Amino acid sequence: MQSGDSVAASKISLFGGFRIEKETVGPIWLTGKRGPAIIAYLTRCPGMTATREKLADLLWGDSDSEHSRNSLRQTLSVLRRDLSRAGVDIIHSRRELIGLRPDTVRVDVEEFESGLSARSAPDLETALAHYIGPFLDGVYLGSNAFDDWAASERDRLLGRALESFEKLARLVDTEAGLALADRILGMDPAREESYRLKMDLLAACGQRDRAIRTYEACRSMLKKEFGVEASPETRALWQSLLSAADTTTLQSANAPPASQRSGRPSISVADFVNLTGKRGDDFFAKGLVQDITTALSEVADYVVLSGLPSLEKNGDELKTPALVRARYMLNGSVQRSGDELRVNVQLADAGSGHNVWAQKFDGHSENALEFQDRIAQSVVLAVILELQLTNWKVRDKSPPGPPEVRRLVNEALMKYFEMTRDSLLVGIELAEKALSIGPDNARAQRTLSIAISMSVAFGALPREQAQIERAIELAKASVLAVPDDEIARCILSFALESSGRIDEAIAECQHAISLNPSYPSGHGDISMLFALRGQVGEAVREANEAIRLGTHDVIDFWRHHGLVVALFAGGDDRRALEVARKVVRTKPGFVRGALYWAASASATGNNEEASRAIHHCLSQLPHLNLGNVCPGFVPRYVKDHHHSRFLEMLSRAGLPGS
């Protein structure tokens, strides 16, 4: 078979079971279970290739080396025969390596995962259409290694699917969103976040009574399945529904569309005013508005309105058009001096008229399109970050620095908030560039510090003392530059925690909270520190306060992880397991969270789940063992009995010895 004729000749489907089909023939029948298992495993390996030893251990781990190798040879021979009869040639071998020819197959899981980064509803819907059932559903070999690997992948992919279905539900109209919420609950009836999603959507379309009944169903499920009450954020949503007025007629007459009441902030982008006096610059101003609107619309967190009149000033007050009900208004103006262009952009709270953010951009008219692209990108980055700070009730007190430093810092923060090992390393690279341009810029210093500290926490960087000391020194410099910056104080606290300096870290967090009691990161970080010190009651209280203040933001998983660390120290293993599951579903690449998932599962006697959790950890960081996990990778509990119990549970779960 020529590769040019086989690009899409064979399709391998792993969702809902295992199927392999040739485009022109249909399904291909394979003998036994282990042949399909080999193909399934190879599709998920880097380069679709694995060693013979790995495959033999995976499928025949209970046999000795000679017998397992012989079984592998026989299975590969039968597999090649079955495929050859169908005219399919997808397997290649090279000495100790067995692999699939990537140009001859399409894999549904690969197409599913590659499409999940889509920002538009149609593209995301296309990716999710591949998820027709659990990964390798019904495929069990009786081989612990293979079955554990498949179970770990099954859980990981289910988590990604649930998260993405929820994202899609908030992008589509309310009716379609409710159908998706019901589908998510069908996939995982014990997922508390899905009940909140349904409550949000029902409230958005005015069905408050149904939303309250959904809360009761959620509460009943949690009591029956886990013996716990609903989380603070679910109860807060329920209480907001109860406090709503019983009569909604007047509200309905004046309410904004449901899409604006879905929990996503709405932003209207007004026409930019051309102050240059040149008619030709009208096109530049209109193009700029279109570019900004398009870029903002690609961010799923916002509802974007465009084509609205500019904000007008009436005395000292901003006057908005009567029909505009967006929460925020973005407007601007264009000025010219010769070939030099200046664009001023402001983001204002439409209700109060207060400016949230403002910035000016300078460029040359001969590079108008390039200048336009640069402004659009910078505006979107700045708006996202400023609204995040506004949501936290935080004003960034550090000077932004020159435009290029500001842009690089904002890009670095966006990569940081993606919270993956790859994105954190990109964030470090961008922050390093910003610091090379502005060595004394406090924002660049603290951004590089937190990117380094979090990269160590995620395992993207090795835990080397030199790295940790650099993070501490950078954070100290940013605090020295702006002593009343609560953001810098928390970043310094996190760097100190990485070095095991718990008491100093607590002092920095307490300072941050004294500066701004509403800052969720201050409460979340001190919760983790109290938990490590064994102050369980204080830790749980601070974690719940952090979750309340920062609900649904991008680092919500971190605050829940702090709650897990506290609950485990306090011996509330069942509740710790429940919250740890949520952390791993939200952020599968956060191995610290998965280690506590393993420990709490082991402590509650869920041995199979504990084993899956350890496999999940080792699939991402194969070098982890009992000798380097704590304090090498996970911060150490201050009290010896907490530390020893944590290691004991990890050992029971199957983490290898040193």
C-alpha positions as CSV (number, residue, x, y, z in Angstrom):
1,M,0.0,0.0,0.0
2,Q,1.4,3.4,-1.0
3,S,1.4,6.0,1.7
4,G,0.0,8.5,-0.7
5,D,-3.1,6.3,-1.1
6,S,-3.5,5.5,2.5
7,V,-3.6,8.9,4.3
8,A,-7.2,8.3,5.4
9,A,-7.4,4.6,4.4
10,S,-7.6,3.2,8.0
11,K,-9.6,4.8,10.8
12,I,-9.0,3.6,14.4
13,S,-11.8,4.4,16.8
14,L,-11.1,4.1,20.6
15,F,-14.1,5.9,22.0
16,G,-17.0,3.5,22.9
17,G,-14.8,0.4,22.4
18,F,-12.3,-0.5,19.7
19,R,-12.9,-0.5,16.0
20,I,-10.6,-0.4,13.0
21,E,-12.0,0.1,9.5
22,K,-10.7,0.6,6.0
23,E,-12.4,3.5,4.2
24,T,-13.3,1.5,1.1
25,V,-14.1,-1.8,2.9
26,G,-15.6,-1.1,6.3
27,P,-14.9,-2.7,9.6
28,I,-11.9,-5.1,9.9
29,W,-12.2,-8.1,12.2
30,L,-9.2,-8.9,14.4
31,T,-8.5,-12.1,16.2
32,G,-8.5,-12.0,20.0
33,K,-8.1,-9.0,22.4
34,R,-4.4,-8.4,22.5
35,G,-4.0,-7.4,18.8
36,P,-6.5,-4.5,19.2
37,A,-4.8,-3.7,22.5
38,I,-1.4,-3.3,20.8
39,I,-2.9,-1.0,18.2
40,A,-4.8,1.1,20.8
41,Y,-1.7,1.5,23.0
42,L,0.5,2.4,20.0
43,T,-1.9,5.2,18.9
44,R,-1.3,7.0,22.2
45,C,2.5,6.6,22.3
46,P,4.9,9.4,21.1
47,G,5.4,8.8,17.3
48,M,3.0,5.9,17.6
49,T,6.0,3.7,18.5
50,A,6.9,1.6,21.6
51,T,9.6,-1.0,22.5
52,R,9.0,-4.7,22.4
53,E,9.9,-4.9,26.0
54,K,7.2,-2.2,26.9
55,L,4.5,-4.0,24.9
56,A,5.4,-7.4,26.4
57,D,5.4,-6.1,30.0
58,L,2.1,-4.2,29.3
59,L,0.2,-7.2,28.0
60,W,1.9,-10.2,29.6
61,G,3.4,-8.7,32.8
62,D,2.6,-11.9,34.8
63,S,4.9,-14.0,32.5
64,D,8.6,-14.2,32.5
65,S,10.6,-12.3,29.8
66,E,11.0,-15.2,27.4
67,H,7.4,-16.2,27.5
68,S,6.1,-12.6,27.2
69,R,8.4,-11.9,24.2
70,N,7.2,-15.1,22.5
71,S,3.6,-14.2,23.1
72,L,4.2,-10.8,21.6
73,R,5.7,-12.3,18.5
74,Q,2.8,-14.6,18.0
75,T,0.2,-11.9,18.5
76,L,2.0,-9.5,16.1
77,S,2.0,-12.3,13.5
78,V,-1.7,-12.9,13.8
79,L,-2.4,-9.2,13.8
80,R,-0.4,-8.6,10.6
81,R,-2.2,-11.6,9.0
82,D,-5.7,-10.2,9.8
83,L,-4.7,-6.7,8.6
84,S,-3.1,-8.1,5.4
85,R,-6.3,-9.9,4.5
86,A,-8.1,-6.6,4.5
87,G,-5.4,-5.0,2.4
88,V,-4.1,-2.8,5.3
89,D,-0.4,-2.2,6.1
90,I,-0.1,0.0,9.1
91,I,2.4,-1.8,11.4
92,H,6.1,-1.5,11.1
93,S,8.9,-3.0,13.1
94,R,12.5,-2.0,13.5
95,R,14.7,-4.1,15.7
96,E,13.4,-3.4,19.3
97,L,10.7,-1.0,18.1
98,I,7.1,-1.7,17.0
99,G,5.0,1.1,15.6
100,L,2.1,2.3,13.4
101,R,2.7,4.3,10.3
102,P,1.2,7.7,11.3
103,D,0.5,8.6,7.7
104,T,-1.7,5.6,7.2
105,V,-4.2,6.0,10.1
106,R,-6.7,8.5,11.6
107,V,-7.4,8.1,15.3
108,D,-10.6,9.5,16.8
109,V,-8.9,10.4,20.1
110,E,-6.2,12.4,18.4
111,E,-8.8,14.4,16.4
112,F,-10.8,14.9,19.6
113,E,-7.9,16.2,21.6
114,S,-6.5,18.4,18.9
115,G,-9.9,20.1,18.4
116,L,-10.5,21.0,22.1
117,S,-8.5,24.2,21.9
118,A,-11.2,25.6,19.5
119,R,-12.8,28.8,20.7
120,S,-15.8,28.8,18.4
121,A,-18.9,26.6,19.2
122,P,-19.0,24.9,15.7
123,D,-15.3,23.9,15.9
124,L,-15.6,22.7,19.5
125,E,-18.8,20.8,18.6
126,T,-16.9,19.0,15.7
127,A,-14.2,17.9,18.1
128,L,-16.7,16.6,20.7
129,A,-18.6,14.6,18.1
130,H,-15.8,12.1,18.3
131,Y,-16.6,11.3,22.0
132,I,-19.3,8.7,21.5
133,G,-18.5,6.8,24.7
134,P,-15.7,6.0,27.2
135,F,-12.2,5.3,26.0
136,L,-11.9,1.5,25.1
137,D,-15.3,0.9,26.7
138,G,-15.6,-2.8,27.5
139,V,-12.0,-3.6,26.6
140,Y,-10.5,-5.5,29.5
141,L,-7.5,-8.0,29.1
142,G,-7.0,-9.2,32.7
143,S,-3.5,-7.6,32.4
144,N,-3.1,-5.2,35.3
145,A,-0.7,-3.0,33.5
146,F,-2.8,-2.6,30.4
147,D,-6.1,-2.3,32.2
148,D,-4.7,0.3,34.6
149,W,-3.3,2.3,31.7
150,A,-6.7,2.1,29.8
151,A,-8.6,3.1,33.0
152,S,-6.3,6.1,33.5
153,E,-6.7,7.3,29.9
154,R,-10.5,6.7,30.3
155,D,-10.7,8.9,33.3
156,R,-8.5,11.6,31.8
157,L,-10.4,11.7,28.5
158,L,-13.7,11.7,30.3
159,G,-12.5,14.7,32.3
160,R,-11.5,16.6,29.2
161,A,-14.8,15.8,27.5
162,L,-16.9,16.9,30.5
163,E,-14.9,20.1,30.8
164,S,-15.3,20.8,27.0
165,F,-19.0,20.0,26.9
166,E,-19.4,22.5,29.8
167,K,-17.4,25.1,27.8
168,L,-19.6,24.4,24.8
169,A,-22.8,24.7,26.9
170,R,-21.8,28.3,27.8
171,L,-21.1,29.2,24.2
172,V,-24.4,28.1,22.6
173,D,-27.9,29.3,23.2
174,T,-29.6,28.5,26.5
175,E,-31.8,25.7,25.1
176,A,-28.9,23.9,23.5
177,G,-26.8,24.5,26.7
178,L,-29.4,22.9,28.9
179,A,-29.5,19.8,26.6
180,L,-25.7,19.6,26.9
181,A,-25.9,20.0,30.7
182,D,-28.3,17.1,30.9
183,R,-25.9,15.1,28.7
184,I,-22.9,15.9,31.0
185,L,-24.9,14.8,34.0
186,G,-25.7,11.5,32.2
187,M,-22.0,11.0,31.6
188,D,-21.1,11.7,35.2
189,P,-24.1,11.9,37.6
190,A,-21.8,12.8,40.5
191,R,-20.3,15.9,39.0
192,E,-21.2,18.8,41.2
193,E,-20.0,21.4,38.6
194,S,-22.5,20.1,36.1
195,Y,-25.4,20.8,38.5
196,R,-24.2,24.3,38.9
197,L,-23.9,24.7,35.1
198,K,-27.6,23.6,34.8
199,M,-28.6,26.0,37.6
200,D,-26.8,28.9,35.8
201,L,-28.5,28.2,32.5
202,L,-32.0,27.7,34.0
203,A,-31.6,31.0,35.9
204,A,-30.4,32.7,32.7
205,C,-33.7,31.8,31.0
206,G,-35.9,32.7,33.9
207,Q,-36.6,29.2,35.2
208,R,-35.7,29.9,38.8
209,D,-37.9,27.2,40.3
210,R,-36.3,24.5,38.1
211,A,-32.9,25.8,39.1
212,I,-33.8,25.4,42.8
213,R,-35.0,21.9,42.1
214,T,-31.7,21.1,40.4
215,Y,-29.9,22.2,43.6
216,E,-32.1,19.9,45.7
217,A,-31.2,17.0,43.3
218,C,-27.5,17.9,43.6
219,R,-27.7,18.0,47.4
220,S,-29.5,14.7,47.5
221,M,-26.9,13.1,45.2
222,L,-23.9,14.4,47.3
223,K,-25.5,13.1,50.5
224,K,-26.3,9.7,49.1
225,E,-23.0,9.1,47.2
226,F,-20.4,10.8,49.4
227,G,-22.2,11.7,52.7
228,V,-21.3,15.4,52.2
229,E,-23.1,18.7,51.8
230,A,-22.9,20.9,48.7
231,S,-19.8,23.0,48.3
232,P,-19.8,26.7,49.3
233,E,-20.1,27.9,45.6
234,T,-23.1,25.6,45.0
235,R,-24.8,26.9,48.1
236,A,-24.0,30.5,47.2
237,L,-25.6,30.0,43.8
238,W,-28.7,28.4,45.5
239,Q,-29.0,31.3,48.0
240,S,-28.8,33.9,45.2
241,L,-31.7,32.1,43.5
242,L,-33.7,32.1,46.7
243,S,-33.1,35.8,47.3
244,A,-34.2,36.7,43.8
245,A,-37.6,38.5,43.6
246,D,-40.6,36.2,43.2
247,T,-42.2,38.5,40.7
248,T,-40.1,38.7,37.5
249,T,-42.5,40.5,35.1
250,L,-40.9,43.9,35.6
251,Q,-37.4,42.4,35.5
252,S,-38.2,40.6,32.2
253,A,-39.3,43.8,30.5
254,N,-35.9,45.4,31.2
255,A,-33.6,42.4,31.3
256,P,-30.8,41.9,28.9
257,P,-30.8,38.9,26.5
258,A,-30.1,35.5,28.1
259,S,-26.7,35.3,26.5
260,Q,-25.7,38.3,28.6
261,R,-27.0,36.7,31.8
262,S,-25.1,33.4,31.4
263,G,-22.4,34.4,33.9
264,R,-20.0,35.7,31.2
265,P,-19.2,39.4,31.3
266,S,-20.4,41.3,28.3
267,I,-18.3,43.9,26.5
268,S,-19.5,46.3,23.9
269,V,-17.0,47.6,21.4
270,A,-17.9,51.1,20.3
271,D,-16.8,52.8,17.1
272,F,-13.4,54.6,17.5
273,V,-13.5,58.3,17.0
274,N,-11.2,59.6,14.2
275,L,-9.6,62.8,15.5
276,T,-7.0,63.1,12.7
277,G,-9.2,65.2,10.4
278,K,-8.3,62.9,7.5
279,R,-11.1,60.9,5.9
280,G,-8.8,58.1,5.0
281,D,-8.2,57.3,8.7
282,D,-11.8,56.4,9.1
283,F,-11.0,53.1,7.4
284,F,-8.1,52.5,9.9
285,A,-10.4,53.2,12.8
286,K,-13.1,50.9,11.5
287,G,-10.7,48.1,10.7
288,L,-9.2,48.4,14.2
289,V,-12.6,48.0,15.8
290,Q,-13.3,45.0,13.6
291,D,-10.0,43.4,14.6
292,I,-10.5,44.0,18.3
293,T,-14.1,42.6,18.1
294,T,-12.9,39.5,16.2
295,A,-10.1,38.8,18.7
296,L,-12.3,39.3,21.7
297,S,-15.0,37.1,20.3
298,E,-12.6,34.3,20.1
299,V,-12.3,34.3,23.9
300,A,-15.1,32.1,25.2
301,D,-15.2,33.9,28.6
302,Y,-16.9,37.0,27.1
303,V,-20.0,38.0,25.2
304,V,-19.0,40.7,22.7
305,L,-21.3,43.3,21.2
306,S,-20.2,45.6,18.4
307,G,-21.4,48.3,16.1
308,L,-22.5,50.5,19.0
309,P,-22.2,54.3,19.3
310,S,-19.2,55.7,21.1
311,L,-19.5,56.6,24.8
312,E,-20.4,60.2,25.2
313,K,-19.6,62.5,28.1
314,N,-22.3,64.5,29.8
315,G,-20.4,66.7,32.2
316,D,-18.3,64.3,34.1
317,E,-20.5,61.3,33.5
318,L,-20.2,58.7,30.8
319,K,-23.5,58.4,29.0
320,T,-24.3,55.0,27.4
321,P,-27.1,54.4,24.8
322,A,-30.3,53.2,26.3
323,L,-30.4,49.9,24.5
324,V,-26.8,48.9,25.5
325,R,-26.8,46.6,28.5
326,A,-23.2,45.4,28.3
327,R,-21.3,45.3,31.6
328,Y,-18.2,46.9,30.0
329,M,-17.7,49.4,27.2
330,L,-14.5,49.5,25.1
331,N,-14.0,52.7,23.1
332,G,-11.1,54.7,21.7
333,S,-9.8,57.4,19.4
334,V,-7.2,57.8,16.6
335,Q,-4.8,60.8,16.4
336,R,-2.1,61.7,13.8
337,S,1.0,63.8,13.6
338,G,2.6,63.4,10.2
339,D,3.2,59.7,9.6
340,E,2.8,59.0,13.4
341,L,-0.4,57.5,14.6
342,R,-1.6,57.3,18.2
343,V,-4.5,55.1,19.3
344,N,-6.0,55.7,22.8
345,V,-8.2,52.8,24.1
346,Q,-10.3,52.8,27.3
347,L,-12.3,50.1,29.0
348,A,-15.1,51.4,31.3
349,D,-17.6,49.9,33.6
350,A,-20.9,50.8,31.8
351,G,-22.8,51.0,35.0
352,S,-20.6,53.3,37.0
353,G,-18.7,55.0,34.1
354,H,-15.4,54.3,35.9
355,N,-12.4,53.5,33.8
356,V,-11.1,50.0,34.3
357,W,-8.2,50.2,32.0
358,A,-6.7,52.7,29.5
359,Q,-3.6,52.6,27.3
360,K,-2.1,54.5,24.3
361,F,-0.4,52.9,21.3
362,D,2.0,54.6,18.9
363,G,2.9,53.5,15.4
364,H,3.6,54.5,11.8
365,S,0.8,55.0,9.2
366,E,2.9,53.2,6.5
367,N,2.7,50.0,8.6
368,A,-1.0,50.5,9.3
369,L,-2.1,46.8,9.1
370,E,0.8,45.6,11.2
371,F,0.1,48.4,13.7
372,Q,-3.6,47.4,13.7
373,D,-2.8,43.7,14.4
374,R,-0.4,44.7,17.2
375,I,-3.0,46.9,18.9
376,A,-5.8,44.3,18.6
377,Q,-3.6,41.6,20.2
378,S,-2.4,44.0,23.0
379,V,-5.9,45.2,23.7
380,V,-7.3,41.6,24.1
381,L,-4.5,40.5,26.4
382,A,-4.8,43.6,28.5
383,V,-8.7,43.4,28.7
384,I,-8.6,39.7,29.7
385,L,-6.1,40.3,32.5
386,E,-7.6,43.6,33.7
387,L,-11.1,42.0,34.0
388,Q,-9.5,39.1,35.9
389,L,-8.1,41.5,38.4
390,T,-11.4,43.4,38.5
391,N,-13.1,40.1,39.3
392,W,-10.6,39.7,42.1
393,K,-11.2,43.3,43.3
394,V,-7.5,44.0,42.7
395,R,-5.8,47.0,41.1
396,D,-2.3,46.3,39.8
397,K,-0.2,48.8,41.6
398,S,3.1,48.0,39.8
399,P,4.1,50.4,36.9
400,P,3.4,48.7,33.6
401,G,6.6,49.9,31.9
402,P,7.3,50.5,28.2
403,P,4.7,49.1,25.7
404,E,6.9,46.2,24.6
405,V,7.6,45.1,28.2
406,R,3.8,45.4,28.9
407,R,3.0,43.3,25.9
408,L,5.5,40.6,26.7
409,V,4.4,40.5,30.4
410,N,0.7,40.2,29.4
411,E,1.6,37.4,26.9
412,A,3.6,35.6,29.6
413,L,0.7,35.8,32.0
414,M,-1.8,34.4,29.5
415,K,0.5,31.4,29.0
416,Y,0.9,31.1,32.8
417,F,-2.9,31.0,33.3
418,E,-3.1,28.1,30.8
419,M,-1.3,26.1,33.5
420,T,0.3,23.3,31.5
421,R,3.9,22.3,31.6
422,D,4.5,23.5,28.0
423,S,2.6,26.8,28.5
424,L,4.5,27.6,31.7
425,L,7.9,27.2,29.9
426,V,6.7,29.5,27.2
427,G,5.6,32.0,29.9
428,I,9.1,31.9,31.4
429,E,10.6,32.6,28.0
430,L,8.4,35.6,27.4
431,A,9.0,36.9,30.9
432,E,12.7,36.6,30.4
433,K,12.4,38.7,27.2
434,A,10.4,41.3,29.1
435,L,13.0,41.4,31.9
436,S,15.9,41.8,29.4
437,I,14.2,44.9,28.0
438,G,13.2,46.3,31.4
439,P,15.5,44.8,34.1
440,D,14.0,46.8,36.9
441,N,10.3,46.4,35.8
442,A,8.4,45.0,38.8
443,R,5.7,43.3,36.7
444,A,8.3,41.5,34.7
445,Q,10.2,40.4,37.8
446,R,7.1,39.0,39.6
447,T,5.8,37.4,36.4
448,L,9.1,35.5,35.9
449,S,9.1,34.6,39.6
450,I,5.6,33.0,39.6
451,A,6.2,31.3,36.2
452,I,9.4,29.7,37.7
453,S,7.7,28.6,40.9
454,M,4.6,27.2,39.2
455,S,6.8,25.4,36.6
456,V,8.5,23.6,39.6
457,A,5.1,22.8,41.0
458,F,3.9,21.3,37.7
459,G,7.2,19.4,37.1
460,A,8.0,21.5,34.0
461,L,11.3,22.5,35.8
462,P,13.4,20.3,38.1
463,R,13.3,21.3,41.7
464,E,16.7,22.9,41.9
465,Q,17.7,25.2,44.7
466,A,19.2,27.8,42.2
467,Q,15.8,28.0,40.4
468,I,13.9,28.5,43.7
469,E,16.4,31.1,45.0
470,R,16.0,33.0,41.7
471,A,12.2,33.1,42.0
472,I,12.6,34.4,45.6
473,E,15.0,37.1,44.6
474,L,12.9,38.3,41.7
475,A,9.8,38.4,44.0
476,K,11.7,40.3,46.7
477,A,12.8,42.9,44.1
478,S,9.2,43.4,43.0
479,V,8.0,43.8,46.6
480,L,10.8,46.2,47.3
481,A,9.8,48.3,44.3
482,V,6.1,48.4,45.2
483,P,5.7,47.4,48.9
484,D,1.8,47.7,48.9
485,D,1.4,45.4,45.9
486,E,-0.6,42.4,47.2
487,I,0.0,40.4,44.0
488,A,3.8,40.6,44.5
489,R,3.4,39.7,48.2
490,C,1.6,36.5,47.3
491,I,4.1,35.6,44.6
492,L,6.9,36.0,47.1
493,S,5.0,33.8,49.5
494,F,4.7,31.1,46.9
495,A,8.4,31.2,46.1
496,L,9.2,31.0,49.9
497,E,6.9,28.0,50.2
498,S,8.8,26.3,47.4
499,S,11.9,26.7,49.6
500,G,10.2,25.2,52.7
501,R,10.2,28.6,54.5
502,I,6.6,28.2,55.7
503,D,6.6,30.8,58.5
504,E,8.0,33.5,56.2
505,A,5.6,32.6,53.5
506,I,2.6,32.9,55.9
507,A,3.9,36.4,57.0
508,E,3.8,37.6,53.3
509,C,0.3,36.2,52.8
510,Q,-0.9,37.9,55.9
511,H,0.5,41.1,54.7
512,A,-1.2,40.7,51.3
513,I,-4.6,40.0,53.0
514,S,-4.1,43.1,55.2
515,L,-3.6,45.1,52.0
516,N,-6.7,43.6,50.3
517,P,-9.0,41.3,52.3
518,S,-10.9,40.5,49.1
519,Y,-7.9,39.0,47.2
520,P,-8.7,35.3,46.7
521,S,-5.1,34.3,46.1
522,G,-4.1,35.6,49.5
523,H,-6.7,33.4,51.2
524,G,-5.9,30.4,48.9
525,D,-2.2,30.6,49.4
526,I,-2.4,31.0,53.2
527,S,-4.8,28.1,53.3
528,M,-2.1,25.8,51.7
529,L,0.5,27.1,54.2
530,F,-1.8,26.6,57.2
531,A,-2.5,23.0,55.9
532,L,1.2,22.2,55.6
533,R,1.7,23.5,59.2
534,G,-1.1,21.3,60.5
535,Q,-3.5,24.2,61.3
536,V,-6.4,22.3,59.7
537,G,-9.3,24.5,60.9
538,E,-7.7,27.7,59.8
539,A,-6.7,26.1,56.5
540,V,-10.2,24.9,55.7
541,R,-11.7,28.2,56.6
542,E,-9.3,30.2,54.4
543,A,-9.7,27.7,51.5
544,N,-13.5,28.1,51.5
545,E,-13.1,31.9,51.6
546,A,-10.7,31.8,48.6
547,I,-13.1,29.5,46.7
548,R,-16.0,31.9,47.5
549,L,-14.1,35.0,46.4
550,G,-12.6,33.5,43.2
551,T,-15.2,31.1,42.0
552,H,-14.9,29.8,38.4
553,D,-11.6,31.6,37.6
554,V,-8.7,29.9,35.9
555,I,-6.9,29.0,39.2
556,D,-9.9,27.7,41.1
557,F,-8.3,24.2,41.0
558,W,-5.4,25.5,43.0
559,R,-7.6,26.7,45.8
560,H,-9.4,23.4,45.9
561,H,-6.1,21.6,46.1
562,G,-5.3,23.7,49.2
563,L,-8.5,22.4,50.7
564,V,-7.5,18.8,49.8
565,V,-4.1,19.2,51.6
566,A,-5.9,20.5,54.7
567,L,-8.6,17.8,54.7
568,F,-6.0,15.0,54.3
569,A,-4.0,16.5,57.2
570,G,-7.2,16.5,59.3
571,G,-8.0,12.9,58.5
572,D,-11.1,13.7,56.5
573,D,-10.0,11.4,53.8
574,R,-13.4,10.8,52.2
575,R,-14.0,14.6,51.6
576,A,-10.3,14.9,50.6
577,L,-10.9,12.3,47.9
578,E,-14.0,14.0,46.6
579,V,-12.3,17.3,46.2
580,A,-9.1,15.7,44.8
581,R,-11.1,14.1,42.1
582,K,-12.4,17.5,41.1
583,V,-8.9,19.0,41.1
584,V,-7.7,16.3,38.7
585,R,-10.7,16.5,36.4
586,T,-10.2,20.2,36.2
587,K,-6.4,20.1,35.7
588,P,-5.2,16.6,34.7
589,G,-1.7,17.8,34.2
590,F,-1.3,19.0,37.8
591,V,0.5,16.0,39.2
592,R,0.6,17.4,42.8
593,G,-3.2,17.2,42.8
594,A,-3.1,13.6,41.4
595,L,-0.7,12.6,44.2
596,Y,-3.2,13.7,46.8
597,W,-5.9,11.9,44.8
598,A,-3.8,8.7,45.1
599,A,-3.1,9.2,48.8
600,S,-6.7,10.0,49.8
601,A,-8.0,7.1,47.6
602,S,-5.6,4.8,49.4
603,A,-6.6,6.1,52.8
604,T,-10.3,5.4,52.1
605,G,-9.5,1.9,50.9
606,N,-10.2,2.6,47.2
607,N,-7.2,0.6,46.2
608,E,-8.0,0.3,42.5
609,E,-8.6,4.0,42.2
610,A,-5.4,4.8,44.1
611,S,-3.5,2.6,41.6
612,R,-5.0,4.4,38.7
613,A,-4.0,7.7,40.3
614,I,-0.4,6.7,40.6
615,H,-0.4,5.4,37.0
616,H,-1.7,8.8,36.0
617,C,1.2,10.5,37.9
618,L,3.9,8.2,36.5
619,S,2.5,8.6,32.9
620,Q,3.4,12.3,33.2
621,L,6.5,12.2,35.5
622,P,8.0,8.7,35.2
623,H,10.9,9.6,37.6
624,L,8.6,10.1,40.6
625,N,9.3,7.8,43.6
626,L,9.0,7.8,47.4
627,G,12.5,9.2,47.7
628,N,12.0,12.3,45.6
629,V,8.3,13.0,45.8
630,C,8.4,15.0,49.1
631,P,9.8,17.5,49.7
632,G,11.4,17.2,46.2
633,F,8.2,17.6,44.3
634,V,5.4,18.1,46.8
635,P,5.9,20.5,49.8
636,R,6.5,18.7,53.0
637,Y,4.1,18.7,55.9
638,V,5.8,20.4,58.9
639,K,4.6,17.7,61.3
640,D,6.3,14.4,60.9
641,H,3.1,12.3,61.5
642,H,1.3,14.1,58.6
643,H,4.4,13.6,56.4
644,S,4.8,9.9,57.2
645,R,1.1,9.2,56.6
646,F,1.2,10.9,53.2
647,L,4.2,8.8,52.1
648,E,2.6,5.6,53.6
649,M,-0.6,6.1,51.5
650,L,1.4,6.8,48.4
651,S,3.4,3.6,49.0
652,R,0.2,1.6,49.4
653,A,-1.1,3.2,46.2
654,G,1.9,1.9,44.4
655,L,4.4,4.7,44.1
656,P,7.8,3.1,43.5
657,G,10.4,3.2,46.3
658,S,13.5,5.3,45.9
